Amino acid sequence: MSIVRKRLSPDESRTAALDAARVILISEGPQAVTLKAVAAKVGRTHANVLHHFGSALGLQKALAAMLADSVCDSIGATVLRARRGEADPREIVDMTFDAFDQQGAGALATWMIMSGNHDALDPILSAIHNLVDELADENEDGLIREDTLTLVLMALGDALLGKPMAHALGLPRDAARDIALKQLMASPGVQSRMAKA
């Protein structure tokens, strides 16, 4: 008995491959995100996945872009809600830390760089840059950039070393998140926005 596969449009096929790559990234780590593994996951051929991305690096960059866009859209919406007093700044911290840890963005970016793909961060950096441009006004542009830099670097570091470092120092696992929230709340830009609310 033969299995009939549904014919997907190019966009559907690409989306299915990226969704599968995301699942593999989260469950098995960035080194497992290969054309062959993604093809097997979506029931397509290696050549089919290669056609959409050009190479394993192309697949990984597309995955990084998808993750970054998704996370930045969510964070941007939460920042706007927080400015209206409808969301807690802790949500912003948690979303950022989760993106790099639980959603695998930190491991993917680090693995790609360590593999010699020095432009691997471009999709992530572009998405963050666009988010900051969208959220900043002329009075707080520098402050939001500093807050973003601090938060992203802390989230990336926590994704890579947070658990063993917290354990070694006898601190709770969420200690870095708590510190990031304190620093964010102490930022002149955040204090200024809160005063206006």
Disulfide bonds with the S-S distance in Angstrom:
none
